Amino acid sequence: MASWVLLVIAMLVTLEGGVVLTACWWDDIAINNHLTRTTAVVESVTFNRTVIRFTSPEGVEYRPSQGVLYPRGLEEGQMVRIEYDADNPELARVAGRTAALALLPVGTTLLGVWLVAGALLWWLRRPGMPRTARAAQTP
């Protein structure tokens, strides 16, 4: 039973990693379909998001509520080139950065999950280990 629970957890984490990568690619596709480029100023950098401010060609100022995509290395006060979806200015990324940047962190996380899960599955199902409580009670 424990091995099945472990296997299901590892599969769910893998599914979540796939969903994250798919969402990144969908965001990139949306931006590429209505691509607009401009310069933004980085207003704040926190663990979970980097807030930017930019002005559209129409003169409207935007601050995407979820922050900018692929913000690694940005610092508060920095001017940065961005690309955003003209139909949805809430969707902005640092210019030149794509969903490919998500492959390494998601991939290494999944590799770690499966290495740990594999080791635990091997330990739980190693030779000489009873497979079920019933097997342990059988004479």
C-alpha positions as CSV (number, residue, x, y, z in Angstrom):
1,M,0.0,0.0,0.0
2,A,2.8,2.4,0.9
3,S,4.5,1.9,-2.4
4,W,1.3,2.7,-4.3
5,V,0.8,5.9,-2.3
6,L,4.4,6.9,-3.0
7,L,4.0,6.1,-6.7
8,V,0.8,8.2,-6.9
9,I,2.5,11.2,-5.1
10,A,5.4,11.0,-7.5
11,M,3.0,10.9,-10.5
12,L,1.0,13.8,-9.2
13,V,4.2,15.9,-8.8
14,T,5.2,14.9,-12.4
15,L,1.7,16.0,-13.6
16,E,2.1,19.3,-11.8
17,G,5.5,19.8,-13.5
18,G,3.9,19.2,-16.9
19,V,1.1,21.6,-16.1
20,V,3.7,24.3,-15.2
21,L,5.6,23.8,-18.4
22,T,2.4,23.8,-20.4
23,A,1.3,27.1,-18.8
24,C,4.6,28.7,-19.5
25,W,4.4,27.7,-23.2
26,W,0.8,28.9,-23.4
27,D,1.8,32.3,-21.9
28,D,4.6,32.6,-24.5
29,I,2.2,31.7,-27.3
30,A,-0.2,34.4,-26.2
31,I,2.5,37.0,-26.0
32,N,4.0,36.0,-29.4
33,N,0.5,36.2,-31.0
34,H,0.1,39.9,-29.9
35,L,3.7,40.9,-29.3
36,T,4.5,44.4,-28.2
37,R,7.9,45.5,-26.9
38,T,8.7,48.3,-24.5
39,T,10.9,49.3,-21.6
40,A,9.8,48.8,-18.0
41,V,11.1,49.7,-14.6
42,V,11.4,47.1,-11.9
43,E,9.5,48.3,-8.9
44,S,10.0,45.5,-6.4
45,V,11.6,42.1,-6.3
46,T,10.3,39.4,-3.8
47,F,10.6,35.7,-3.6
48,N,7.4,35.0,-5.5
49,R,7.1,37.8,-8.0
50,T,8.9,40.8,-9.6
51,V,6.7,43.8,-10.1
52,I,7.3,46.0,-13.1
53,R,5.7,49.2,-14.4
54,F,5.5,50.1,-18.1
55,T,3.6,52.4,-20.4
56,S,1.9,51.2,-23.5
57,P,2.2,53.0,-26.9
58,E,-1.3,54.5,-26.1
59,G,0.1,56.1,-22.9
60,V,-1.6,53.7,-20.5
61,E,0.5,52.7,-17.5
62,Y,0.5,49.0,-16.4
63,R,1.7,47.1,-13.4
64,P,1.0,43.4,-14.0
65,S,-0.5,42.0,-10.8
66,Q,1.3,38.7,-11.1
67,G,4.6,40.3,-12.0
68,V,6.8,39.7,-15.0
69,L,7.6,36.2,-16.3
70,Y,11.2,34.9,-16.2
71,P,12.5,37.7,-13.8
72,R,15.7,36.0,-12.6
73,G,18.5,38.5,-12.0
74,L,16.4,41.6,-12.0
75,E,17.0,44.3,-9.4
76,E,14.7,47.0,-8.0
77,G,15.0,50.2,-10.0
78,Q,16.5,48.5,-13.0
79,M,15.2,49.4,-16.5
80,V,14.5,46.2,-18.5
81,R,13.2,45.5,-22.0
82,I,10.0,43.5,-21.9
83,E,7.6,41.8,-24.3
84,Y,3.9,41.7,-23.5
85,D,0.5,40.6,-25.0
86,A,-1.1,43.7,-26.5
87,D,-4.5,42.2,-25.8
88,N,-3.6,41.4,-22.2
89,P,-0.9,43.7,-20.8
90,E,-1.0,41.7,-17.5
91,L,1.0,39.1,-19.4
92,A,4.5,40.3,-19.7
93,R,8.0,38.7,-19.9
94,V,11.5,39.9,-19.9
95,A,12.5,40.3,-23.6
96,G,14.4,37.4,-25.0
97,R,13.4,34.9,-22.3
98,T,11.0,32.0,-23.0
99,A,9.5,29.0,-21.4
100,A,12.7,27.1,-22.1
101,L,14.0,28.7,-18.9
102,A,11.5,26.6,-17.0
103,L,12.9,23.3,-18.3
104,L,15.9,23.2,-16.0
105,P,14.2,23.9,-12.6
106,V,11.2,21.8,-13.4
107,G,13.3,19.0,-14.9
108,T,15.7,18.9,-11.9
109,T,12.8,18.9,-9.5
110,L,11.2,16.0,-11.3
111,L,14.5,14.2,-11.4
112,G,15.0,14.6,-7.7
113,V,11.4,13.4,-7.0
114,W,11.9,10.3,-9.0
115,L,15.3,9.5,-7.6
116,V,13.9,9.7,-4.1
117,A,10.7,7.9,-5.0
118,G,12.7,5.2,-6.8
119,A,15.0,4.7,-3.8
120,L,12.0,4.5,-1.5
121,L,10.1,2.1,-3.8
122,W,13.1,-0.1,-4.0
123,W,13.5,-0.1,-0.2
124,L,9.8,-0.8,0.3
125,R,9.8,-3.7,-2.2
126,R,13.3,-5.1,-1.6
127,P,13.7,-8.9,-1.5
128,G,12.7,-10.4,1.9
129,M,10.3,-7.5,2.7
130,P,6.7,-8.6,3.0
131,R,4.5,-7.1,0.3
132,T,1.3,-6.9,2.4
133,A,0.2,-7.5,5.9
134,R,-1.4,-10.7,4.8
135,A,1.8,-12.0,3.4
136,A,3.5,-11.3,6.8
137,Q,0.8,-13.3,8.6
138,T,0.9,-16.3,6.3
139,P,2.9,-19.3,7.9
